[in-house]
């Protein structure tokens, strides 16, 4: 049995101490990292409960339950942040990506402890793939909300649409992973390629688009 709550305490403790030492300037970064890790912990409990409630198989829990639970759980603290602090668009993006990074990091740590650390090549590919997948889902939500949140007519529908898109991407990744065989390689490559395309688009085309619409 893997006691993930004990792992959470051990990983979070030095981050909390560091956050207290570094002051307010970096506080938001540590808060969202810890929130991402906490959401990962709570998602594991909720996934287990829902899977037991519906008595589903591991395959269906991974493909159908986990994407919905995890993406909804990641969205909840962000909604609190948006309603209470009313952040700027860039702050929304940074918050979501940091939260997603915290979630992916803690998930990889738990996977490493549960599955062992013998095969470095596999763990590196798996860590990059899963990490990139959560970052892509975070980017879908973060960049999307930065656009729709200040448009009242689009706020509710846009948020639900972005949530649906992130769930679909997450579910596709989990489906390919669960299928196994050579299909797993497609799953690992898909989010990494998506991140690379997104970064290139942001660096090469976004400055031109901003100039055109000024």
PyMOL CGO cylinders between C-alpha atoms (Angstrom):
from pymol import cmd
from pymol.cgo import CYLINDER

trace = [
    CYLINDER, 0.00, 0.00, 0.00, 1.25, 3.47, -0.90, 0.3, 1, 1, 1, 1, 1, 1,
    CYLINDER, 1.25, 3.47, -0.90, 0.42, 6.07, 1.76, 0.3, 1, 1, 1, 1, 1, 1,
    CYLINDER, 0.42, 6.07, 1.76, 0.21, 9.07, -0.52, 0.3, 1, 1, 1, 1, 1, 1,
    CYLINDER, 0.21, 9.07, -0.52, -0.82, 11.41, 2.29, 0.3, 1, 1, 1, 1, 1, 1,
    CYLINDER, -0.82, 11.41, 2.29, 2.50, 10.68, 4.03, 0.3, 1, 1, 1, 1, 1, 1,
    CYLINDER, 2.50, 10.68, 4.03, 4.33, 11.34, 0.76, 0.3, 1, 1, 1, 1, 1, 1,
    CYLINDER, 4.33, 11.34, 0.76, 2.46, 14.62, 0.43, 0.3, 1, 1, 1, 1, 1, 1,
    CYLINDER, 2.46, 14.62, 0.43, 3.54, 15.77, 3.89, 0.3, 1, 1, 1, 1, 1, 1,
    CYLINDER, 3.54, 15.77, 3.89, 7.20, 14.94, 3.23, 0.3, 1, 1, 1, 1, 1, 1,
    CYLINDER, 7.20, 14.94, 3.23, 7.25, 16.72, -0.14, 0.3, 1, 1, 1, 1, 1, 1,
    CYLINDER, 7.25, 16.72, -0.14, 5.18, 19.71, 0.96, 0.3, 1, 1, 1, 1, 1, 1,
    CYLINDER, 5.18, 19.71, 0.96, 7.09, 20.42, 4.18, 0.3, 1, 1, 1, 1, 1, 1,
    CYLINDER, 7.09, 20.42, 4.18, 10.27, 21.88, 2.61, 0.3, 1, 1, 1, 1, 1, 1,
    CYLINDER, 10.27, 21.88, 2.61, 8.17, 23.84, 0.10, 0.3, 1, 1, 1, 1, 1, 1,
    CYLINDER, 8.17, 23.84, 0.10, 6.17, 25.45, 2.91, 0.3, 1, 1, 1, 1, 1, 1,
    CYLINDER, 6.17, 25.45, 2.91, 9.36, 26.37, 4.79, 0.3, 1, 1, 1, 1, 1, 1,
    CYLINDER, 9.36, 26.37, 4.79, 10.90, 27.80, 1.61, 0.3, 1, 1, 1, 1, 1, 1,
    CYLINDER, 10.90, 27.80, 1.61, 7.75, 29.82, 0.90, 0.3, 1, 1, 1, 1, 1, 1,
    CYLINDER, 7.75, 29.82, 0.90, 7.88, 31.36, 4.37, 0.3, 1, 1, 1, 1, 1, 1,
    CYLINDER, 7.88, 31.36, 4.37, 11.54, 32.27, 3.93, 0.3, 1, 1, 1, 1, 1, 1,
    CYLINDER, 11.54, 32.27, 3.93, 11.24, 33.79, 0.45, 0.3, 1, 1, 1, 1, 1, 1,
    CYLINDER, 11.24, 33.79, 0.45, 8.45, 36.22, 1.29, 0.3, 1, 1, 1, 1, 1, 1,
    CYLINDER, 8.45, 36.22, 1.29, 5.39, 37.54, -0.56, 0.3, 1, 1, 1, 1, 1, 1,
    CYLINDER, 5.39, 37.54, -0.56, 7.05, 37.97, -3.93, 0.3, 1, 1, 1, 1, 1, 1,
    CYLINDER, 7.05, 37.97, -3.93, 7.19, 34.22, -4.57, 0.3, 1, 1, 1, 1, 1, 1,
    CYLINDER, 7.19, 34.22, -4.57, 4.30, 33.20, -2.32, 0.3, 1, 1, 1, 1, 1, 1,
    CYLINDER, 4.30, 33.20, -2.32, 1.79, 32.70, -5.13, 0.3, 1, 1, 1, 1, 1, 1,
    CYLINDER, 1.79, 32.70, -5.13, 4.12, 30.26, -6.91, 0.3, 1, 1, 1, 1, 1, 1,
    CYLINDER, 4.12, 30.26, -6.91, 4.46, 28.02, -3.87, 0.3, 1, 1, 1, 1, 1, 1,
    CYLINDER, 4.46, 28.02, -3.87, 0.75, 28.28, -3.07, 0.3, 1, 1, 1, 1, 1, 1,
    CYLINDER, 0.75, 28.28, -3.07, -0.26, 27.01, -6.50, 0.3, 1, 1, 1, 1, 1, 1,
    CYLINDER, -0.26, 27.01, -6.50, 2.40, 24.29, -6.50, 0.3, 1, 1, 1, 1, 1, 1,
    CYLINDER, 2.40, 24.29, -6.50, 1.07, 23.06, -3.15, 0.3, 1, 1, 1, 1, 1, 1,
    CYLINDER, 1.07, 23.06, -3.15, -2.51, 23.40, -4.37, 0.3, 1, 1, 1, 1, 1, 1,
    CYLINDER, -2.51, 23.40, -4.37, -1.67, 21.25, -7.39, 0.3, 1, 1, 1, 1, 1, 1,
    CYLINDER, -1.67, 21.25, -7.39, -0.14, 18.60, -5.18, 0.3, 1, 1, 1, 1, 1, 1,
    CYLINDER, -0.14, 18.60, -5.18, -3.12, 18.75, -2.81, 0.3, 1, 1, 1, 1, 1, 1,
    CYLINDER, -3.12, 18.75, -2.81, -5.56, 18.45, -5.69, 0.3, 1, 1, 1, 1, 1, 1,
    CYLINDER, -5.56, 18.45, -5.69, -3.66, 15.38, -6.92, 0.3, 1, 1, 1, 1, 1, 1,
    CYLINDER, -3.66, 15.38, -6.92, -3.98, 13.83, -3.46, 0.3, 1, 1, 1, 1, 1, 1,
    CYLINDER, -3.98, 13.83, -3.46, -7.71, 14.56, -3.21, 0.3, 1, 1, 1, 1, 1, 1,
    CYLINDER, -7.71, 14.56, -3.21, -8.29, 13.36, -6.79, 0.3, 1, 1, 1, 1, 1, 1,
    CYLINDER, -8.29, 13.36, -6.79, -6.82, 9.98, -5.88, 0.3, 1, 1, 1, 1, 1, 1,
    CYLINDER, -6.82, 9.98, -5.88, -9.36, 9.63, -3.06, 0.3, 1, 1, 1, 1, 1, 1,
    CYLINDER, -9.36, 9.63, -3.06, -12.27, 10.76, -5.23, 0.3, 1, 1, 1, 1, 1, 1,
    CYLINDER, -12.27, 10.76, -5.23, -11.23, 8.48, -8.11, 0.3, 1, 1, 1, 1, 1, 1,
    CYLINDER, -11.23, 8.48, -8.11, -11.07, 5.51, -5.76, 0.3, 1, 1, 1, 1, 1, 1,
    CYLINDER, -11.07, 5.51, -5.76, -14.46, 6.33, -4.22, 0.3, 1, 1, 1, 1, 1, 1,
    CYLINDER, -14.46, 6.33, -4.22, -16.25, 6.79, -7.57, 0.3, 1, 1, 1, 1, 1, 1,
    CYLINDER, -16.25, 6.79, -7.57, -14.67, 3.65, -9.03, 0.3, 1, 1, 1, 1, 1, 1,
    CYLINDER, -14.67, 3.65, -9.03, -15.77, 1.62, -5.98, 0.3, 1, 1, 1, 1, 1, 1,
    CYLINDER, -15.77, 1.62, -5.98, -19.23, 3.20, -6.06, 0.3, 1, 1, 1, 1, 1, 1,
    CYLINDER, -19.23, 3.20, -6.06, -19.84, 2.14, -9.66, 0.3, 1, 1, 1, 1, 1, 1,
    CYLINDER, -19.84, 2.14, -9.66, -17.80, -1.08, -9.31, 0.3, 1, 1, 1, 1, 1, 1,
    CYLINDER, -17.80, -1.08, -9.31, -15.96, -0.34, -12.53, 0.3, 1, 1, 1, 1, 1, 1,
    CYLINDER, -15.96, -0.34, -12.53, -12.83, -1.93, -13.93, 0.3, 1, 1, 1, 1, 1, 1,
    CYLINDER, -12.83, -1.93, -13.93, -9.40, -0.32, -13.73, 0.3, 1, 1, 1, 1, 1, 1,
    CYLINDER, -9.40, -0.32, -13.73, -9.52, 0.41, -17.47, 0.3, 1, 1, 1, 1, 1, 1,
    CYLINDER, -9.52, 0.41, -17.47, -12.84, 2.25, -17.31, 0.3, 1, 1, 1, 1, 1, 1,
    CYLINDER, -12.84, 2.25, -17.31, -11.79, 4.10, -14.16, 0.3, 1, 1, 1, 1, 1, 1,
    CYLINDER, -11.79, 4.10, -14.16, -8.63, 5.31, -15.89, 0.3, 1, 1, 1, 1, 1, 1,
    CYLINDER, -8.63, 5.31, -15.89, -10.30, 6.31, -19.15, 0.3, 1, 1, 1, 1, 1, 1,
    CYLINDER, -10.30, 6.31, -19.15, -13.74, 7.52, -18.04, 0.3, 1, 1, 1, 1, 1, 1,
    CYLINDER, -13.74, 7.52, -18.04, -13.54, 8.56, -14.38, 0.3, 1, 1, 1, 1, 1, 1,
    CYLINDER, -13.54, 8.56, -14.38, -10.02, 9.89, -13.78, 0.3, 1, 1, 1, 1, 1, 1,
    CYLINDER, -10.02, 9.89, -13.78, -10.01, 12.55, -16.55, 0.3, 1, 1, 1, 1, 1, 1,
    CYLINDER, -10.01, 12.55, -16.55, -13.31, 14.03, -15.37, 0.3, 1, 1, 1, 1, 1, 1,
    CYLINDER, -13.31, 14.03, -15.37, -12.45, 13.96, -11.67, 0.3, 1, 1, 1, 1, 1, 1,
    CYLINDER, -12.45, 13.96, -11.67, -8.93, 15.33, -12.06, 0.3, 1, 1, 1, 1, 1, 1,
    CYLINDER, -8.93, 15.33, -12.06, -9.81, 18.16, -14.43, 0.3, 1, 1, 1, 1, 1, 1,
    CYLINDER, -9.81, 18.16, -14.43, -12.79, 19.25, -12.33, 0.3, 1, 1, 1, 1, 1, 1,
    CYLINDER, -12.79, 19.25, -12.33, -10.70, 19.11, -9.17, 0.3, 1, 1, 1, 1, 1, 1,
    CYLINDER, -10.70, 19.11, -9.17, -7.97, 21.22, -10.79, 0.3, 1, 1, 1, 1, 1, 1,
    CYLINDER, -7.97, 21.22, -10.79, -10.58, 23.78, -11.87, 0.3, 1, 1, 1, 1, 1, 1,
    CYLINDER, -10.58, 23.78, -11.87, -12.16, 24.27, -8.41, 0.3, 1, 1, 1, 1, 1, 1,
    CYLINDER, -12.16, 24.27, -8.41, -9.28, 26.13, -6.70, 0.3, 1, 1, 1, 1, 1, 1,
    CYLINDER, -9.28, 26.13, -6.70, -8.86, 28.20, -9.84, 0.3, 1, 1, 1, 1, 1, 1,
    CYLINDER, -8.86, 28.20, -9.84, -12.50, 29.27, -9.65, 0.3, 1, 1, 1, 1, 1, 1,
    CYLINDER, -12.50, 29.27, -9.65, -11.96, 30.38, -6.07, 0.3, 1, 1, 1, 1, 1, 1,
    CYLINDER, -11.96, 30.38, -6.07, -8.91, 32.36, -7.19, 0.3, 1, 1, 1, 1, 1, 1,
    CYLINDER, -8.91, 32.36, -7.19, -10.84, 34.03, -10.01, 0.3, 1, 1, 1, 1, 1, 1,
    CYLINDER, -10.84, 34.03, -10.01, -13.87, 35.00, -7.91, 0.3, 1, 1, 1, 1, 1, 1,
    CYLINDER, -13.87, 35.00, -7.91, -11.98, 36.20, -4.84, 0.3, 1, 1, 1, 1, 1, 1,
    CYLINDER, -11.98, 36.20, -4.84, -8.82, 37.83, -6.22, 0.3, 1, 1, 1, 1, 1, 1,
    CYLINDER, -8.82, 37.83, -6.22, -9.96, 38.85, -9.74, 0.3, 1, 1, 1, 1, 1, 1,
    CYLINDER, -9.96, 38.85, -9.74, -6.52, 38.27, -11.33, 0.3, 1, 1, 1, 1, 1, 1,
    CYLINDER, -6.52, 38.27, -11.33, -5.26, 39.68, -14.60, 0.3, 1, 1, 1, 1, 1, 1,
    CYLINDER, -5.26, 39.68, -14.60, -5.05, 37.41, -17.70, 0.3, 1, 1, 1, 1, 1, 1,
    CYLINDER, -5.05, 37.41, -17.70, -1.32, 36.76, -17.31, 0.3, 1, 1, 1, 1, 1, 1,
    CYLINDER, -1.32, 36.76, -17.31, -1.83, 35.91, -13.65, 0.3, 1, 1, 1, 1, 1, 1,
    CYLINDER, -1.83, 35.91, -13.65, -4.54, 33.41, -14.60, 0.3, 1, 1, 1, 1, 1, 1,
    CYLINDER, -4.54, 33.41, -14.60, -2.21, 31.67, -17.05, 0.3, 1, 1, 1, 1, 1, 1,
    CYLINDER, -2.21, 31.67, -17.05, 0.65, 31.48, -14.57, 0.3, 1, 1, 1, 1, 1, 1,
    CYLINDER, 0.65, 31.48, -14.57, -1.62, 30.19, -11.80, 0.3, 1, 1, 1, 1, 1, 1,
    CYLINDER, -1.62, 30.19, -11.80, -3.09, 27.38, -13.91, 0.3, 1, 1, 1, 1, 1, 1,
    CYLINDER, -3.09, 27.38, -13.91, 0.24, 26.24, -15.32, 0.3, 1, 1, 1, 1, 1, 1,
    CYLINDER, 0.24, 26.24, -15.32, 1.86, 26.25, -11.87, 0.3, 1, 1, 1, 1, 1, 1,
    CYLINDER, 1.86, 26.25, -11.87, -1.05, 24.28, -10.41, 0.3, 1, 1, 1, 1, 1, 1,
    CYLINDER, -1.05, 24.28, -10.41, -0.82, 21.77, -13.26, 0.3, 1, 1, 1, 1, 1, 1,
    CYLINDER, -0.82, 21.77, -13.26, 2.93, 21.41, -12.69, 0.3, 1, 1, 1, 1, 1, 1,
    CYLINDER, 2.93, 21.41, -12.69, 2.36, 20.70, -9.00, 0.3, 1, 1, 1, 1, 1, 1,
    CYLINDER, 2.36, 20.70, -9.00, -0.27, 18.09, -9.86, 0.3, 1, 1, 1, 1, 1, 1,
    CYLINDER, -0.27, 18.09, -9.86, 1.97, 16.36, -12.40, 0.3, 1, 1, 1, 1, 1, 1,
    CYLINDER, 1.97, 16.36, -12.40, 4.99, 16.42, -10.09, 0.3, 1, 1, 1, 1, 1, 1,
    CYLINDER, 4.99, 16.42, -10.09, 3.17, 14.79, -7.19, 0.3, 1, 1, 1, 1, 1, 1,
    CYLINDER, 3.17, 14.79, -7.19, 1.56, 12.24, -9.50, 0.3, 1, 1, 1, 1, 1, 1,
    CYLINDER, 1.56, 12.24, -9.50, 4.99, 11.28, -10.87, 0.3, 1, 1, 1, 1, 1, 1,
    CYLINDER, 4.99, 11.28, -10.87, 6.41, 10.96, -7.36, 0.3, 1, 1, 1, 1, 1, 1,
    CYLINDER, 6.41, 10.96, -7.36, 3.61, 8.59, -6.33, 0.3, 1, 1, 1, 1, 1, 1,
    CYLINDER, 3.61, 8.59, -6.33, 4.00, 6.58, -9.52, 0.3, 1, 1, 1, 1, 1, 1,
    CYLINDER, 4.00, 6.58, -9.52, 7.75, 6.35, -8.95, 0.3, 1, 1, 1, 1, 1, 1,
    CYLINDER, 7.75, 6.35, -8.95, 7.33, 5.08, -5.40, 0.3, 1, 1, 1, 1, 1, 1,
    CYLINDER, 7.33, 5.08, -5.40, 4.62, 2.60, -6.36, 0.3, 1, 1, 1, 1, 1, 1,
    CYLINDER, 4.62, 2.60, -6.36, 6.25, 1.23, -9.52, 0.3, 1, 1, 1, 1, 1, 1,
    CYLINDER, 6.25, 1.23, -9.52, 9.93, 1.45, -8.64, 0.3, 1, 1, 1, 1, 1, 1,
    CYLINDER, 9.93, 1.45, -8.64, 12.80, 3.37, -10.18, 0.3, 1, 1, 1, 1, 1, 1,
    CYLINDER, 12.80, 3.37, -10.18, 14.70, 0.65, -12.03, 0.3, 1, 1, 1, 1, 1, 1,
    CYLINDER, 14.70, 0.65, -12.03, 14.00, 1.67, -15.62, 0.3, 1, 1, 1, 1, 1, 1,
    CYLINDER, 14.00, 1.67, -15.62, 15.20, 5.25, -16.03, 0.3, 1, 1, 1, 1, 1, 1,
    CYLINDER, 15.20, 5.25, -16.03, 14.44, 5.46, -19.77, 0.3, 1, 1, 1, 1, 1, 1,
    CYLINDER, 14.44, 5.46, -19.77, 10.81, 4.44, -19.28, 0.3, 1, 1, 1, 1, 1, 1,
    CYLINDER, 10.81, 4.44, -19.28, 10.36, 6.69, -16.26, 0.3, 1, 1, 1, 1, 1, 1,
    CYLINDER, 10.36, 6.69, -16.26, 11.81, 9.67, -18.12, 0.3, 1, 1, 1, 1, 1, 1,
    CYLINDER, 11.81, 9.67, -18.12, 9.48, 9.16, -21.08, 0.3, 1, 1, 1, 1, 1, 1,
    CYLINDER, 9.48, 9.16, -21.08, 6.52, 8.51, -18.83, 0.3, 1, 1, 1, 1, 1, 1,
    CYLINDER, 6.52, 8.51, -18.83, 7.31, 11.53, -16.66, 0.3, 1, 1, 1, 1, 1, 1,
    CYLINDER, 7.31, 11.53, -16.66, 7.66, 13.84, -19.65, 0.3, 1, 1, 1, 1, 1, 1,
    CYLINDER, 7.66, 13.84, -19.65, 4.49, 12.49, -21.26, 0.3, 1, 1, 1, 1, 1, 1,
    CYLINDER, 4.49, 12.49, -21.26, 2.29, 12.71, -18.16, 0.3, 1, 1, 1, 1, 1, 1,
    CYLINDER, 2.29, 12.71, -18.16, 3.78, 16.06, -17.17, 0.3, 1, 1, 1, 1, 1, 1,
    CYLINDER, 3.78, 16.06, -17.17, 3.25, 17.51, -20.62, 0.3, 1, 1, 1, 1, 1, 1,
    CYLINDER, 3.25, 17.51, -20.62, -0.32, 16.17, -20.66, 0.3, 1, 1, 1, 1, 1, 1,
    CYLINDER, -0.32, 16.17, -20.66, -1.21, 18.02, -17.45, 0.3, 1, 1, 1, 1, 1, 1,
    CYLINDER, -1.21, 18.02, -17.45, 0.52, 21.17, -18.71, 0.3, 1, 1, 1, 1, 1, 1,
    CYLINDER, 0.52, 21.17, -18.71, -1.47, 21.03, -21.97, 0.3, 1, 1, 1, 1, 1, 1,
    CYLINDER, -1.47, 21.03, -21.97, -4.72, 20.61, -20.04, 0.3, 1, 1, 1, 1, 1, 1,
    CYLINDER, -4.72, 20.61, -20.04, -3.70, 23.51, -17.83, 0.3, 1, 1, 1, 1, 1, 1,
    CYLINDER, -3.70, 23.51, -17.83, -2.86, 25.64, -20.86, 0.3, 1, 1, 1, 1, 1, 1,
    CYLINDER, -2.86, 25.64, -20.86, -6.28, 24.91, -22.38, 0.3, 1, 1, 1, 1, 1, 1,
    CYLINDER, -6.28, 24.91, -22.38, -7.98, 26.11, -19.22, 0.3, 1, 1, 1, 1, 1, 1,
    CYLINDER, -7.98, 26.11, -19.22, -5.58, 28.96, -18.41, 0.3, 1, 1, 1, 1, 1, 1,
    CYLINDER, -5.58, 28.96, -18.41, -5.23, 30.58, -21.82, 0.3, 1, 1, 1, 1, 1, 1,
    CYLINDER, -5.23, 30.58, -21.82, -8.92, 30.03, -22.50, 0.3, 1, 1, 1, 1, 1, 1,
    CYLINDER, -8.92, 30.03, -22.50, -10.07, 31.60, -19.23, 0.3, 1, 1, 1, 1, 1, 1,
    CYLINDER, -10.07, 31.60, -19.23, -7.76, 34.55, -19.76, 0.3, 1, 1, 1, 1, 1, 1,
    CYLINDER, -7.76, 34.55, -19.76, -9.89, 35.29, -22.83, 0.3, 1, 1, 1, 1, 1, 1,
    CYLINDER, -9.89, 35.29, -22.83, -13.44, 34.35, -21.74, 0.3, 1, 1, 1, 1, 1, 1,
    CYLINDER, -13.44, 34.35, -21.74, -13.47, 35.42, -18.10, 0.3, 1, 1, 1, 1, 1, 1,
    CYLINDER, -13.47, 35.42, -18.10, -13.82, 39.15, -18.79, 0.3, 1, 1, 1, 1, 1, 1,
    CYLINDER, -13.82, 39.15, -18.79, -16.65, 38.56, -21.27, 0.3, 1, 1, 1, 1, 1, 1,
    CYLINDER, -16.65, 38.56, -21.27, -19.85, 38.10, -19.29, 0.3, 1, 1, 1, 1, 1, 1,
    CYLINDER, -19.85, 38.10, -19.29, -21.79, 36.54, -22.15, 0.3, 1, 1, 1, 1, 1, 1,
    CYLINDER, -21.79, 36.54, -22.15, -19.09, 33.91, -22.64, 0.3, 1, 1, 1, 1, 1, 1,
    CYLINDER, -19.09, 33.91, -22.64, -17.99, 33.25, -19.06, 0.3, 1, 1, 1, 1, 1, 1,
    CYLINDER, -17.99, 33.25, -19.06, -20.15, 30.24, -18.14, 0.3, 1, 1, 1, 1, 1, 1,
    CYLINDER, -20.15, 30.24, -18.14, -20.34, 28.57, -21.55, 0.3, 1, 1, 1, 1, 1, 1,
    CYLINDER, -20.34, 28.57, -21.55, -16.66, 29.26, -22.22, 0.3, 1, 1, 1, 1, 1, 1,
    CYLINDER, -16.66, 29.26, -22.22, -15.55, 27.78, -18.90, 0.3, 1, 1, 1, 1, 1, 1,
    CYLINDER, -15.55, 27.78, -18.90, -17.60, 24.63, -19.44, 0.3, 1, 1, 1, 1, 1, 1,
    CYLINDER, -17.60, 24.63, -19.44, -16.29, 24.32, -22.98, 0.3, 1, 1, 1, 1, 1, 1,
    CYLINDER, -16.29, 24.32, -22.98, -12.69, 24.65, -21.84, 0.3, 1, 1, 1, 1, 1, 1,
    CYLINDER, -12.69, 24.65, -21.84, -13.28, 22.08, -19.12, 0.3, 1, 1, 1, 1, 1, 1,
    CYLINDER, -13.28, 22.08, -19.12, -14.75, 19.70, -21.70, 0.3, 1, 1, 1, 1, 1, 1,
    CYLINDER, -14.75, 19.70, -21.70, -11.75, 20.19, -24.00, 0.3, 1, 1, 1, 1, 1, 1,
    CYLINDER, -11.75, 20.19, -24.00, -9.26, 19.48, -21.21, 0.3, 1, 1, 1, 1, 1, 1,
    CYLINDER, -9.26, 19.48, -21.21, -11.21, 16.36, -20.17, 0.3, 1, 1, 1, 1, 1, 1,
    CYLINDER, -11.21, 16.36, -20.17, -11.25, 15.14, -23.78, 0.3, 1, 1, 1, 1, 1, 1,
    CYLINDER, -11.25, 15.14, -23.78, -7.48, 15.60, -24.14, 0.3, 1, 1, 1, 1, 1, 1,
    CYLINDER, -7.48, 15.60, -24.14, -6.82, 13.94, -20.79, 0.3, 1, 1, 1, 1, 1, 1,
    CYLINDER, -6.82, 13.94, -20.79, -9.16, 11.07, -21.63, 0.3, 1, 1, 1, 1, 1, 1,
    CYLINDER, -9.16, 11.07, -21.63, -7.53, 10.52, -25.01, 0.3, 1, 1, 1, 1, 1, 1,
    CYLINDER, -7.53, 10.52, -25.01, -4.11, 10.34, -23.36, 0.3, 1, 1, 1, 1, 1, 1,
    CYLINDER, -4.11, 10.34, -23.36, -5.32, 7.86, -20.74, 0.3, 1, 1, 1, 1, 1, 1,
    CYLINDER, -5.32, 7.86, -20.74, -7.06, 5.75, -23.37, 0.3, 1, 1, 1, 1, 1, 1,
    CYLINDER, -7.06, 5.75, -23.37, -3.91, 5.44, -25.47, 0.3, 1, 1, 1, 1, 1, 1,
    CYLINDER, -3.91, 5.44, -25.47, -1.83, 4.64, -22.38, 0.3, 1, 1, 1, 1, 1, 1,
    CYLINDER, -1.83, 4.64, -22.38, -4.29, 1.98, -21.22, 0.3, 1, 1, 1, 1, 1, 1,
    CYLINDER, -4.29, 1.98, -21.22, -4.35, 0.36, -24.66, 0.3, 1, 1, 1, 1, 1, 1,
    CYLINDER, -4.35, 0.36, -24.66, -0.68, -0.53, -24.25, 0.3, 1, 1, 1, 1, 1, 1,
    CYLINDER, -0.68, -0.53, -24.25, 1.72, -1.89, -26.90, 0.3, 1, 1, 1, 1, 1, 1,
    CYLINDER, 1.72, -1.89, -26.90, 3.12, 0.59, -29.44, 0.3, 1, 1, 1, 1, 1, 1,
    CYLINDER, 3.12, 0.59, -29.44, 0.10, 2.86, -28.93, 0.3, 1, 1, 1, 1, 1, 1,
    CYLINDER, 0.10, 2.86, -28.93, 1.65, 4.01, -25.64, 0.3, 1, 1, 1, 1, 1, 1,
    CYLINDER, 1.65, 4.01, -25.64, 4.42, 5.71, -27.59, 0.3, 1, 1, 1, 1, 1, 1,
    CYLINDER, 4.42, 5.71, -27.59, 1.81, 7.80, -29.40, 0.3, 1, 1, 1, 1, 1, 1,
    CYLINDER, 1.81, 7.80, -29.40, 0.32, 8.74, -26.04, 0.3, 1, 1, 1, 1, 1, 1,
    CYLINDER, 0.32, 8.74, -26.04, 3.66, 9.90, -24.67, 0.3, 1, 1, 1, 1, 1, 1,
    CYLINDER, 3.66, 9.90, -24.67, 4.53, 11.83, -27.83, 0.3, 1, 1, 1, 1, 1, 1,
    CYLINDER, 4.53, 11.83, -27.83, 1.12, 13.53, -28.22, 0.3, 1, 1, 1, 1, 1, 1,
    CYLINDER, 1.12, 13.53, -28.22, 1.28, 16.00, -25.27, 0.3, 1, 1, 1, 1, 1, 1,
    CYLINDER, 1.28, 16.00, -25.27, 5.01, 16.65, -25.75, 0.3, 1, 1, 1, 1, 1, 1,
    CYLINDER, 5.01, 16.65, -25.75, 4.43, 17.53, -29.40, 0.3, 1, 1, 1, 1, 1, 1,
    CYLINDER, 4.43, 17.53, -29.40, 1.45, 19.69, -28.41, 0.3, 1, 1, 1, 1, 1, 1,
    CYLINDER, 1.45, 19.69, -28.41, 3.55, 21.63, -25.91, 0.3, 1, 1, 1, 1, 1, 1,
    CYLINDER, 3.55, 21.63, -25.91, 6.29, 22.19, -28.50, 0.3, 1, 1, 1, 1, 1, 1,
    CYLINDER, 6.29, 22.19, -28.50, 3.78, 23.41, -31.10, 0.3, 1, 1, 1, 1, 1, 1,
    CYLINDER, 3.78, 23.41, -31.10, 2.17, 25.70, -28.53, 0.3, 1, 1, 1, 1, 1, 1,
    CYLINDER, 2.17, 25.70, -28.53, 5.51, 27.22, -27.51, 0.3, 1, 1, 1, 1, 1, 1,
    CYLINDER, 5.51, 27.22, -27.51, 6.52, 27.79, -31.13, 0.3, 1, 1, 1, 1, 1, 1,
    CYLINDER, 6.52, 27.79, -31.13, 3.17, 29.38, -31.91, 0.3, 1, 1, 1, 1, 1, 1,
    CYLINDER, 3.17, 29.38, -31.91, 3.44, 31.64, -28.86, 0.3, 1, 1, 1, 1, 1, 1,
    CYLINDER, 3.44, 31.64, -28.86, 6.99, 32.73, -29.75, 0.3, 1, 1, 1, 1, 1, 1,
    CYLINDER, 6.99, 32.73, -29.75, 6.63, 33.08, -33.52, 0.3, 1, 1, 1, 1, 1, 1,
    CYLINDER, 6.63, 33.08, -33.52, 3.05, 34.05, -34.28, 0.3, 1, 1, 1, 1, 1, 1,
    CYLINDER, 3.05, 34.05, -34.28, 1.54, 35.67, -31.18, 0.3, 1, 1, 1, 1, 1, 1,
    CYLINDER, 1.54, 35.67, -31.18, 3.73, 38.82, -31.38, 0.3, 1, 1, 1, 1, 1, 1,
    CYLINDER, 3.73, 38.82, -31.38, 2.62, 39.31, -34.99, 0.3, 1, 1, 1, 1, 1, 1,
    CYLINDER, 2.62, 39.31, -34.99, -1.04, 38.81, -34.10, 0.3, 1, 1, 1, 1, 1, 1,
    CYLINDER, -1.04, 38.81, -34.10, -0.80, 41.30, -31.24, 0.3, 1, 1, 1, 1, 1, 1,
    CYLINDER, -0.80, 41.30, -31.24, 0.72, 43.89, -33.59, 0.3, 1, 1, 1, 1, 1, 1,
    CYLINDER, 0.72, 43.89, -33.59, -2.02, 43.36, -36.16, 0.3, 1, 1, 1, 1, 1, 1,
    CYLINDER, -2.02, 43.36, -36.16, -4.82, 43.79, -33.64, 0.3, 1, 1, 1, 1, 1, 1,
    CYLINDER, -4.82, 43.79, -33.64, -3.38, 46.86, -31.90, 0.3, 1, 1, 1, 1, 1, 1,
]
cmd.load_cgo(trace, "trace")
